[in-house]
C-alpha cells in the first residue's frame, strides 16, 4: 500500500548535543530520515540544538529549530507548526524520552499529533525494565533472572535473593548510563543511587550476572503489516559485561553454529512482532558459549549506534527504510537502492567480514578508571572491511590513530612484564585488553587459559595467533629468497601494512611498497552490494583487499575526479563538525561540475560514509599507503586534505612527497603552520607579537629556558589536535612530566615552549583565503579566560567585550598571516588579548571545529566558499569580500561527559 496520504507535515526530534554514548550516528539516521521524507513531498520540521550537525542545515529539513529537545520547547514548536505526525526513533534516547513524556502528559493528544512508526506502548515496553521483562515472559522468550527496583532498599533485597555479583541496568537511558556490576552490597548501593537519579522513571533492573556468555546483536526491521526481516547479526568479541559500545564487534557472527544463528534469528523476529515495532530495532542477546542457552537482554526500539554500524556493514539503509515504513509503506514496496532490482524485503548477505573497534580517550583525563563495564566509555569507533577477520581487525586498529601499526608488531608487545599482571589485565578488561591478548600469546600463555580469563572465544584467539605467527615468519624472512613473494602476499592478506612488514624485515616502508609492486602484489577494489554478488550492484561503496585478482569496478580516467579525505575516527576534539565540513565539500564539488567525488573515510557513525553522498565511497584507512593505492587507481585531479581535521592535515607533507597532488593550500604551507618552531619564526619576520618561545630538543635546555622566562610555561608539540599533550607547567617537576608526554607524541618534530600568559582573553578567527585576498568569516570571543581549550570554551559571535582597536588589529594580523602562508582554502587562527595587546597562539590551515557554528551564525557557508577557492576561483570572482554586520548573537556551549568517566578530574 502507498504512504498515508493524511501525512503532510512531520516533526522530527533530534538527539541534541554529542556526548559519550551518543555521537554522529544520530546525525546520520536523522539525515537519512529527512531525505526519505523529502522524496515523499512531506514538509519536515526538525528540533535539534546541535549546530555542528548536517541535519540542521536548511537543505535537508524545511524548518530547523535550534532548541532543546525537551517537552516544553517541543510543545511550543508543535503549537506553532501544527504537524500531523512526530518521529521519535531518529534522535536516540533524548528524542525517545521526550516523546514518551509528551504522550504521557497528553500534549500529543491535545494537538492531535500522531506518533509515526513504533507506537508509544511498544516504546514503553522496551524502555521500562519491568514491562519489558513481563512482555518477554508472555512471549515465551527467556530473560535473565532479575527484579526491578525504585529504591535502594528494593535493589538490595533483589540482589540478596539473586546472589552477587549482579548487574544494574537503568531504565530510559542510553549507552549503559548509570549501569554497573556490583560485587557487594556497598557497590550495589552506590550504583543504584546513581542509576535511580539518571532514570526518567526512577527505576533500575537488578539482574543476574552472566559475564562469560557471548553477546550477540540482531538488527531487525518490520512494517505495520508484519513483514519482517533481520538485516544483520553482529557478534561482540568481548563477552557480556562489557558494553557493546566498548566492545570489538564482528559482522556477520563468526563463532555461532548454524543452529544458534537461526534460533536467535527466529527469536528476534518473534520479539519484534510481539512488541509491535514499526521500523528498525536492535535486539541484544546473551548466548551461553557451550550449552546453546540464550537470554534476551534488551531491545532498542529506535535507530542506534549498532543500527548505523549495521547499515554501513551491509549497505542496507536502515534509517531511510525505517522512515518510509513510518509513513505507511510496506517492505515489499520499497526497492533496495543498492541493487536496484530487489526489494527491501530481501535480507542482506555478506561475502566479507566487518570489524568495529572502539576508540577511547581515557588517557586525556587525570585519575580516570580505565576498566570497562556495562557503562560505555568510548568516544568513537572505526569500521574496517576485509575478506577475513585478520585483514579487517588489523585495518580497524590502524584506523584508531593511536600510534599502532596494526594489531601486532607494536614495540610494547616485546617488553618484559610479569605474567600475572598480563593475566589480570585479561581478567579485568581495560581499553588495552586486545593488545594484552597479543602480548599473552607472545609470552606463551595457552589459548585455553586466555579464553578462561577473558571469555573471548578461542576462534578469535586462534586468529590473533595467526597474526603473531606471521610476524615471527616475517622477522626471519630473507627478502631475497624464493619464498619472499608468497610470504609477503600472505602477510598482506592477513592485514599487514607496508610499515608493519618493513619493521619486521628491516626495510623502509617505501622499499616494501616497491617490492610489492615489482612482484604484482597490488590490492583490488571490491564492492559492498548487500547480496554477496548474487545480483549486480549499482553503487560505488568500496573497499580494498588482497583477496582477489581483479577489481569489481573500472576506473574511467577521462572523468574529472577529486578525492576528499574524511575525518576518520572521532576522538575528543574531533567529532561531527569535521564530518559537516567533509560532506559540504562533496556537495560543493558536485555543484561545481566535478564528475566523480570520492570520499575516503572509515567512520560508521557519519553522514560522509553514507554510500549515496559521494559518487564513490572508499571505506578505507587514512594512511599514506592506502590513499596512494586509491590515488594511483583513480588518477584524480587532486586530493583535498583541509576539511577532515588533523588526520588528513598530518598526511599532507607525506602525500606530497610521494607525488600526490594536493588541492588548495600547499603541503609546505601546512608544514610551516603546523611546525611550532617554523610558524613562530614566521611571526617574528612579520612583526606580529607572540608569547616568548623557544624550540628545544633536550630536557636541560627546556629547564633553562623556563627558568629564564618564568613559570607558568606552555608545552606544545607539533601536528596535534585538541591540545593533545599540550600542557601548562607551573613548576620544573610538571615541566619534566609534560615533556616526557609531548616528545612521545611527535618525536620527529621539536617541542616548543612558550610563556603562558595569565589573565588573558582568547579570540579565534575562522576564514577563507585565496592566496591574495582573505575573507574573515567571524571573530569569535571566548567567554572563559585563555588556558581553557577552545573546544571546552563557551563562544560568542560577534565578540561582546573587544574594543574596535583590538578587532582591527586582529583583522590586520589575520590578513598578513594568510598572505604570508599562501593559504588557499579554510583556516583558523587563535589569538590572545591582554590589556589591549594582541598576540598569536597558533594557526590551523584547515577547517576548524567551529566552522559549522560560524557558517550557521553568519549565514554564509565557509566550506562552500573554501571549495570554490580550492578549485581555483578567487574571492573577487565570487563577489565575496566581507561578511555583512550581524543583527543577532550566536553562542556555542560545550557539552561534557564526566559522569561516565569514573575518577576523572572535571577541571578544564
C-alpha positions, -999 to +999 in steps of 0.1 A: +000+000+000+012+036-006+021+060+021-006+075+044-019+104+024-030+123+055+006+130+065+015+164+051+039+177+078+061+158+102+081+169+133+114+150+138+132+151+172+170+152+170+194+139+196+208+171+209+245+176+219+270+149+214+283+130+244+298+096+252+272+071+240+256+095+216+276+106+187+272+113+150+251+081+144+220+101+151+230+128+127+234+100+101+200+085+109+182+118+111+197+130+078+185+097+061+151+102+076+148+138+063+160+127+029+133+099+028+105+123+038+116+150+013+112+124-015+076+120-005+068+157-006+063+158+032+071+190+049+097+184+077+103+203+109+134+194+129+141+202+166+178+198+174+202+223+191+234+207+177+247+233+153+276+211+142+253+185+125+245+181+089+208+175+096+205+211+110+214+225+076+185+241+057+190+218+026+176+188+045+147+199+067+122+226+056+125+242+090+151+238+118+146+249+154+179+250+173+161+244+206+165+219+234+147+185+228+126+188+260+088+187+263+083+224+270+102+235+239+088+208+216+053+217+227+060+253+217+071+241+182+040+218+179+018+247+189+033+269+162+038+243+134+008+220+139+024+188+125+004+158+115+029+134+130+060+131+150+090+108+146+108+097+178+131+069+166+159+090+149+172+111+178+184+084+202+173+083+238+168+120+240+141+120+214+125+088+227+123+100+263+109+134+252+083+117+230+071+094+258+068+124+282+048+143+255+024+114+252+020+108+289+013+144+296-014+145+269+004+171+247+003+149+216-034+142+220-041+179+228-027+190+194-038+158+175-002+147+167+002+111+157+033+091+167+046+076+135+065+043+134+067+023+166+038+033+189+043+047+224+031+015+241+058-005+224+084+021+233+074+019+269+076-019+269+112-017+256+124+011+279+106+002+312+127-027+325+098-044+344+073-041+315+100-055+291+106-085+313+069-093+316+064-088+278+092-113+271+079-139+296+045-136+280+060-141+245+080-171+257+114-156+252+138-163+281+152-134+301+179-133+329+167-137+364+160-101+377+138-077+396+130-041+391+135-016+419+126+020+425+146+024+457+180+013+471+163-010+497+143-028+470+175-033+450+195-048+479+167-072+486+166-084+450+204-087+449+204-108+481+179-132+465+199-134+433+234-136+449+264-114+440+277-103+415+247-086+399+244-062+371+223-030+375+206-016+343+189+018+343+156+024+326+152+050+298+190+057+294+215+054+265+249+038+264+245+020+296+244+053+315+244+047+353+248+009+349+274-012+366+283-045+381+281-048+419+301-075+437+289-064+472+261-045+489+283-015+493+289-013+455+253-020+448+241+009+469+265+033+451+255+021+416+217+021+423+218+055+439+234+069+408+212+049+385+179+060+400+190+096+397+196+092+360+164+072+351+135+092+337+111+070+357+134+064+387+138+026+380+166+002+378+167-035+370+189-057+392+199-088+371+219-120+375+254-115+361+262-138+332+296-123+324+312-151+304+283-155+279+286-143+244+269-111+234+251-111+200+230-084+183+204-086+156+191-056+136+155-062+127+131-042+106+093-046+104+064-028+087+028-023+100+016-054+081+040-077+100+065-081+071+098-086+090+134-093+082+168-094+100+192-071+083+224-080+101+236-101+130+267-090+149+289-107+174+308-090+202+344-102+206+341-093+243+317-113+263+287-100+284+297-074+310+314-050+286+290-025+270+286-032+233+298+003+225+331-006+242+334-040+226+350-050+194+321-061+171+323-085+142+297-088+114+285-113+104+289-135+135+319-159+132+315-184+161+278-192+161+267-225+149+240-227+122+215-238+148+224-209+172+222-183+144+188-194+132+175-199+168+184-163+176+171-150+143+137-167+149+136-154+184+144-118+172+115-119+147+092-132+174+102-104+198+097-076+173+063-090+161+051-094+197+061-058+206+045-043+175+077-025+164+072-005+132+106+004+116+140-006+129+151-020+162+182-035+178+180-067+199+208-078+223+212-114+232+233-133+257+243-168+244+259-195+265+293-203+249+287-241+250+252-251+260+232-231+234+211-214+261+202-178+254+186-148+271+172-115+257+190-086+273+172-055+258+155-041+227+162-006+214+130+005+195+149+032+176+179+039+155+211+033+175+249+031+173+245-005+163+220+004+136+244+028+120+271+001+121+247-025+106+237+000+078+274+006+069+283-031+073+256-043+049+249-013+027+212-016+037+200+020+046+181+012+078+172+048+087+160+056+052+138+024+051+125+029+086+114+065+077+095+051+047+078+025+068+068+051+094+047+069+068+029+038+056+050+019+031+055-019+033+088-036+029+080-054-004+070-020-019+104-004-013+134-011-036+169-020-024+187+011-036+220-007-038+209-034-063+181-015-078+164-048-087+155-064-054+131-051-027+138-040+008+123-073+020+154-092+010+178-100+038+214-088+031+241-114+026+278-106+032+308-121+014+332-101+036+339-095+072+334-062+091+351-054+123+343-024+145+369-013+171+361+014+197+384+044+204+388+057+239+405+089+251+407+079+287+444+090+290+433+126+284+418+127+319+436+126+352+425+098+376+401+081+353+394+044+358+403+026+325+384-006+333+354-014+311+320-025+322+283-021+313+286+018+311+300+030+278+333+050+279+345+051+243+342+083+223+344+069+188+348+038+166+364+026+134+349+001+109+370-020+086+360-043+058+382-073+048+378-108+033+389-124+066+389-114+103+427-108+104+426-084+075+397-064+089+409-061+125+444-050+115+429-023+094+405-013+122+433-010+147+454+013+124+423+034+119+422+042+156+451+066+150+467+058+184+502+050+171+496+013+165+509-001+132+483-029+134+472-055+160+506-070+161+542-058+155+540-029+180+571-022+201+555-026+235+545-062+228+581-074+233+587-056+265+592-078+295+563-079+320+552-103+348+528-130+335+505-124+365+500-088+355+491-099+320+466-124+333+450-098+355+446-075+325+428-103+306+405-110+336+397-073+342+393-056+308+405-021+300+408-002+268+441-021+262+428-056+265+430-067+229+467-057+229+472-076+261+458-107+244+486-103+218+512-100+245+499-130+263+501-151+232+537-139+226+546-148+262+533-184+257+501-182+277+479-211+263+449-202+242+427-221+266+438-201+296+434-168+277+398-179+269+391-188+305+404-155+318+389-132+292+358-150+279+369-143+243+360-172+221+390-195+211+382-189+174+391-152+177+422-161+198+435-185+172+430-158+145+451-134+166+477-162+170+478-165+132+490-129+130+516-134+157+529-164+138+531-143+106+550-116+124+575-142+135+578-156+100+584-121+086+611-114+111+631-144+099+624-138+062+652-133+037+637-108+013+659-122-015+647-158-010+623-176-034+596-177-007+596-140-001+569-131-026+545-157-013+551-147+024+546-110+017+514-118-002+502-140+027+510-112+051+491-086+031+461-110+031+463-111+069+461-073+070+497-064+075+506-029+063+537-020+044+550-003+075+544-034+096+562-056+071+590-031+069+595-031+107+597-069+106+620-074+076+643-044+082+634-024+052+618+010+048+581+014+040+589+027+005+611-003-002+584-027+008+559-009-015+584-010-044+590-047-038+552-054-038+546-035-070+575-052-088+560-086-079+524-077-087+512-077-051+486-050-055+452-046-038+419-049-057+388-029-052+356-047-041+320-035-039+296-038-009+265-049-027+242-062+001+236-096-016+271-112-019+273-106-057+241-126-063+228-096-081+246-068-100+252-037-078+247-001-089+265+015-061+301+025-056+305+016-019+340+002-020+369-013+000+404-027-009+417-062-003+445-085-013+420-114-017+412-113-054+427-109-089+406-081-104+386-051-092+348-051-093+348-016-109+365+001-138+384+033-135+375+060-161+405+083-163+386+107-186+362+119-159+370+148-136+376+134-102+385+148-068+393+128-036+383+142-002+399+128+029+374+124+057+380+130+095+384+093+104+377+082+139+360+105+164+380+114+194+379+142+220+385+173+198+374+157+165+337+149+161+307+156+138+319+192+129+346+177+107+320+154+091+299+185+083+329+200+065+336+169+045+300+164+034+296+201+024+329+198+004+314+168-015+282+187-022+300+218-033+323+198-057+292+183-073+276+217-078+308+229-095+309+202-121+332+176-107+321+143-123+333+119-096+335+130-059+355+104-040+354+102-002+379+081+018+367+076+054+360+047+078+337+061+105+305+041+105+287+068+125+289+096+099+269+110+070+301+112+049+302+074+049+267+071+036+271+055+002+249+080-017+268+112-006+298+109-029+300+092-063+325+068-048+329+059-011+361+041-001+356+027+034+393+026+040+423+037+061+436+073+061+472+064+057+498+073+030+498+036+018+461+034+013+455+069+000+483+063-026+467+029-036+434+047-043+451+077-059+470+055-084+439+036-094+415+066-097+440+092-111+421+122-098+426+159-104+439+161-068+432+154-031+417+178-006+432+174+029+419+206+046+384+196+056+388+165+077+407+178+108+441+167+119+444+132+104+444+144+067+463+175+076+491+154+091+493+133+059+497+164+036+535+166+035+540+128+032+514+126+004+530+154-015+564+138-011+552+106-029+537+126-058+501+131-047+488+164-059+471+184-031+443+209-040+442+241-021+468+251+005+502+236-003+519+210+019+548+233+025+524+260+039+507+234+061+540+223+075+550+259+081+519+265+102+519+231+120+556+231+129+555+253+160+591+265+155+587+274+119+555+292+125+569+312+154+598+323+132+573+335+105+555+356+130+588+372+141+595+381+104+560+396+101+565+416+133+534+401+148+536+396+186+535+362+202+544+349+237+581+343+242+591+309+228+619+286+220+624+253+201+641+227+222+652+191+220+666+184+254+653+185+290+682+207+301+675+234+275+638+233+284+645+238+321+669+267+315+645+285+292+616+281+316+637+295+344+646+324+322+611+334+312+595+323+345+567+299+352+540+291+341+550+279+306+531+262+278+545+229+264+534+225+227+542+195+204+535+198+167+508+183+145+483+176+172+445+182+175+425+194+205+456+202+225+468+166+229+499+166+250+497+204+253+501+213+289+507+243+312+536+236+336+537+256+368+569+241+381+601+223+370+586+190+381+555+195+360+577+206+330+596+173+332+564+152+333+548+170+304+579+170+282+580+132+285+544+131+273+549+156+245+580+140+229+563+107+229+536+122+206+556+136+178+593+128+181+602+139+146+591+175+154+608+197+180+587+208+210+582+245+215+580+260+250+564+294+253+554+318+281+519+311+294+501+345+295+478+347+326+445+366+328+443+369+290+412+366+268+412+341+239+398+350+205+396+330+173+391+338+136+376+314+111+381+324+075+389+316+039+418+329+018+426+326-020+463+334-016+458+371-022+425+382-006+412+370+028+376+366+039+372+368+077+341+347+084+339+357+121+358+369+151+349+345+179+353+356+215+358+330+243+338+336+275+365+319+296+400+332+300+428+318+279+440+284+292+407+267+286+409+248+253+388+263+225+368+230+223+359+234+260+351+271+259+318+290+256+320+312+224+302+343+212+298+357+177+301+387+174+326+395+202+310+413+231+338+429+250+366+436+225+374+472+215+373+484+179+410+488+180+416+452+191+392+440+164+410+460+137+444+446+149+431+410+147+418+416+112+451+432+101+472+403+116+448+377+100+452+392+065+490+393+069+494+358+082+471+344+055+490+361+027+524+351+041+514+314+043+498+315+009+466+299+022+442+287-005+412+274+015+399+274+051+419+284+081+416+292+118+438+315+139+438+317+177+448+350+194+455+362+230+442+396+241+455+412+273+454+449+282+445+458+246+475+440+232+470+411+206+493+382+202+491+350+182+487+315+197+485+293+166+472+289+130+455+259+115+453+256+077+422+235+077+385+237+086+381+241+123+356+225+147+339+259+149+332+263+112+296+249+112+288+272+141+303+302+123+287+293+090+252+289+105+256+320+126+267+344+098+245+328+071+275+321+048+288+286+042+325+289+046+331+254+033+312+262+000+334+293-004+366+273+005+358+246-020+354+272-048+388+287-038+404+252-037+392+246-073+408+278-084+383+306-081+391+339-063+371+357-037+367+387-060+354+364-088+327+352-064+319+387-052+326+378-016+349+402+001+334+407+036+305+394+058+277+419+065+274+430+101+253+407+122+220+417+138+219+387+162+242+369+186+252+332+183+265+315+214+281+280+214+282+260+246+302+227+250+287+195+265+308+173+288+305+136+297+324+134+330+296+115+347+305+084+325+342+086+334+346+073+369+375+090+387+381+116+361+391+151+372+365+175+357+388+206+359+393+222+324 
